[in-house]
Every structure is written in C-alpha cells, then in structure tokens.
C-alpha cells in the first residue's frame, strides 16, 4: 500500500482549517477530547488555541484493542455541554462507532435525545476523513477528504515515523 507522508506544517495548516470551520459554524466547545494516540496532538493544538480544557480518551482498536469508558463525558454530552472529539483520521469509522455505542450505553441508552446530541453539542473533527468509512457519527469538521477504497493509501503523520529519514522518491503532501 502506498504511504503518504504528512509533515508538521501540514498538520498546522489542517488544524487551522478545522478551527476556521468551527469559527464559521460558531461552535465553541466547553472542552476538547483527544483520541489516543493520533488525536492527541491536533486536540492539544485546538485546545490551546481556543483556550479550553482538553481530555484524553483511549480508543485503541488497531494497536492493542483496549478502550476506556468515560461515562462522565457521556453525561456531559447528555446535559448539553459542547464537546469536540478530535482524531487524526476517520479511517474505518470503528473508533467513532465505539464512542457512540459506549457513551449511549452508559447514559440513558434508549433516550431519543441522542439523535440530536451527535452533530449538535457533540461534534467530531479529524485531519483526514475517509469517505469510504462506515461511521455512525458524522464527521463535522475535516481538513482533508480521502477515499481509501478508490485510492488505497496509508497516511503517515509526523508523530508516527518521526525517526525515519525522508526518501525523496516517496510522495509527500
């Protein structure tokens, strides 16, 4: 599979694009949730810029299949706190689907209000949104869109292979 390398300038530009979209949307979260591992850096950048707290949520379905439930975040969502969930990529949709299921199961799972929470006071931002993913929660803000079904690729963020020497023959964004 082709690797596409993203550099730090790209991440800064992409984060600025997400903040621009939020500004136009007049969405100012009470706090930002960074998904470990890849979402922590863009979440921190957004949190610092907006001067709001940031919390981490471990949803690791690819690397070690360990996830932590944070029922208090679900309670905050249900009572109307504005929450921005941030990840580096919405790849398959599995992470967002896990969060949706976990949060709803931990707090009034059958309440119809959840339909207005997702995309309402709880929104999702990613640097890359894979259009062929199967997420049940819509991504509200994204800097880049890809379709990994049509163009299979592995996006390598600067925090993933930072020790690697750059090969001028590989594609860089």
C-alpha positions as CSV (number, residue, x, y, z in Angstrom):
1,X,0.0,0.0,0.0
2,X,1.3,3.5,-0.9
3,X,2.3,5.6,2.1
4,X,1.5,9.3,2.0
5,X,3.7,11.3,4.4
6,X,2.3,14.4,6.2
7,X,4.7,16.9,7.7
8,X,4.3,19.2,10.7
9,X,3.4,22.3,8.5
10,X,0.6,20.2,7.0
11,X,-0.8,19.4,10.5
12,X,-0.7,23.0,11.5
13,X,-2.5,24.1,8.3
14,X,-5.1,21.3,8.7
15,X,-5.7,22.3,12.3
16,X,-6.1,25.9,11.3
17,X,-8.7,24.8,8.7
18,X,-10.7,22.9,11.3
19,X,-10.6,25.9,13.6
20,X,-11.7,28.1,10.7
21,X,-14.7,25.8,10.0
22,X,-15.6,25.9,13.7
23,X,-15.5,29.6,13.7
24,X,-17.7,29.9,10.7
25,X,-20.1,27.4,12.4
26,X,-20.0,29.4,15.6
27,X,-19.1,26.3,17.6
28,X,-17.0,26.9,20.7
29,X,-16.6,23.7,22.7
30,X,-16.5,23.6,26.5
31,X,-13.7,21.1,26.1
32,X,-11.8,19.1,23.6
33,X,-11.4,15.3,23.7
34,X,-8.3,13.9,22.0
35,X,-8.4,10.2,20.9
36,X,-5.2,8.4,21.8
37,X,-2.8,8.2,20.1
38,X,-3.2,10.2,16.9
39,X,-5.8,12.6,18.0
40,X,-3.9,13.9,21.0
41,X,-1.7,16.3,19.1
42,X,-4.3,18.1,17.0
43,X,-6.7,18.1,20.0
44,X,-4.0,19.8,22.0
45,X,-3.4,22.4,19.3
46,X,-7.1,23.2,19.1
47,X,-7.4,23.2,22.9
48,X,-4.5,25.7,23.2
49,X,-5.8,27.9,20.5
50,X,-9.4,28.0,21.9
51,X,-8.2,28.2,25.5
52,X,-10.4,25.4,26.6
53,X,-9.5,22.2,28.5
54,X,-8.5,19.0,26.8
55,X,-9.1,15.5,27.9
56,X,-7.9,12.2,26.5
57,X,-10.0,9.2,25.6
58,X,-8.3,5.9,24.9
59,X,-9.9,4.1,22.0
60,X,-7.2,1.8,20.6
61,X,-8.9,-0.6,18.2
62,X,-5.9,-1.1,15.9
63,X,-2.9,-1.3,18.1
64,X,-3.9,-3.1,21.3
65,X,-7.7,-3.3,21.2
66,X,-8.1,-1.6,24.5
67,X,-10.6,1.1,25.2
68,X,-11.6,3.0,28.2
69,X,-15.1,4.1,29.0
70,X,-15.5,7.7,30.2
71,X,-19.1,7.8,31.4
72,X,-18.7,11.3,32.7
73,X,-18.1,12.6,29.1
74,X,-21.4,10.9,28.1
75,X,-23.2,12.6,31.0
76,X,-21.7,16.0,29.9
77,X,-22.9,15.3,26.4
78,X,-26.3,14.4,27.5
79,X,-26.7,17.6,29.6
80,X,-25.7,19.8,26.7
81,X,-22.1,20.5,27.2
82,X,-20.3,21.3,23.9
83,X,-17.7,18.7,23.3
84,X,-15.3,18.4,20.3
85,X,-13.9,14.9,19.7
86,X,-10.7,15.0,17.7
87,X,-8.7,12.3,15.9
88,X,-6.1,12.4,13.2
89,X,-8.1,10.3,10.8
90,X,-11.5,8.8,10.5
91,X,-10.3,5.7,8.8
92,X,-12.8,2.8,9.0
93,X,-15.3,4.5,11.3
94,X,-14.7,1.9,14.1
95,X,-13.4,4.5,16.6
96,X,-16.4,6.8,16.2
97,X,-18.8,3.9,16.3
98,X,-17.2,2.6,19.6
99,X,-17.5,6.0,21.2
100,X,-21.2,6.3,20.1
101,X,-22.0,2.9,21.5
102,X,-20.1,3.4,24.7
103,X,-21.5,6.8,25.5
104,X,-25.1,5.9,24.8
105,X,-24.9,2.6,26.7
106,X,-23.5,4.4,29.7
107,X,-26.2,7.1,29.9
108,X,-29.9,6.6,29.1
109,X,-29.2,4.4,26.1
110,X,-32.8,4.4,24.7
111,X,-33.4,8.1,25.0
112,X,-34.2,9.7,21.7
113,X,-32.2,12.9,22.6
114,X,-29.0,11.1,21.5
115,X,-30.0,11.7,17.9
116,X,-29.7,15.5,18.5
117,X,-26.5,15.2,20.6
118,X,-24.3,13.8,17.8
119,X,-23.6,16.6,15.4
120,X,-25.3,19.0,17.8
121,X,-23.5,19.7,21.0
122,X,-21.0,16.9,20.4
123,X,-19.1,17.2,17.2
124,X,-16.2,15.4,15.6
125,X,-13.1,16.9,13.9
126,X,-10.4,15.0,12.0
127,X,-7.5,16.0,9.9
128,X,-8.4,13.3,7.3
129,X,-11.9,12.0,6.7
130,X,-12.0,8.7,4.7
131,X,-15.2,9.0,2.6
132,X,-15.5,5.2,2.4
133,X,-15.6,4.7,6.2
134,X,-18.6,3.3,7.9
135,X,-19.1,5.7,10.8
136,X,-22.4,6.1,12.5
137,X,-21.5,9.6,13.8
138,X,-20.9,12.1,11.1
139,X,-17.6,14.0,11.0
140,X,-18.5,17.7,11.4
141,X,-15.1,19.2,10.6
142,X,-12.3,17.8,8.4
143,X,-9.3,19.4,6.8
144,X,-8.8,16.8,4.1
145,X,-11.0,14.2,2.5
146,X,-9.8,10.9,1.0
147,X,-11.4,7.8,-0.3
148,X,-9.2,4.9,0.6
149,X,-11.5,2.5,-1.3
150,X,-10.8,4.2,-4.6
151,X,-7.2,5.1,-3.7
152,X,-5.7,2.8,-1.1
153,X,-3.1,4.6,0.9
154,X,-1.7,4.8,4.4
155,X,-1.4,8.3,5.8
156,X,1.7,8.6,7.9
157,X,1.6,11.5,10.4
158,X,4.8,13.2,11.6
159,X,4.4,11.7,15.1
160,X,4.2,8.1,13.7
161,X,7.6,7.7,11.9
162,X,9.4,10.8,13.0
163,X,12.7,8.9,13.3
164,X,12.6,7.8,9.7
165,X,14.7,9.5,7.1
166,X,12.7,11.0,4.2
167,X,13.0,9.3,0.9
168,X,12.8,11.8,-1.9
169,X,11.2,9.1,-4.1
170,X,8.1,8.8,-1.9
171,X,5.1,11.1,-2.2
172,X,4.8,13.9,0.4
173,X,1.9,16.1,0.8
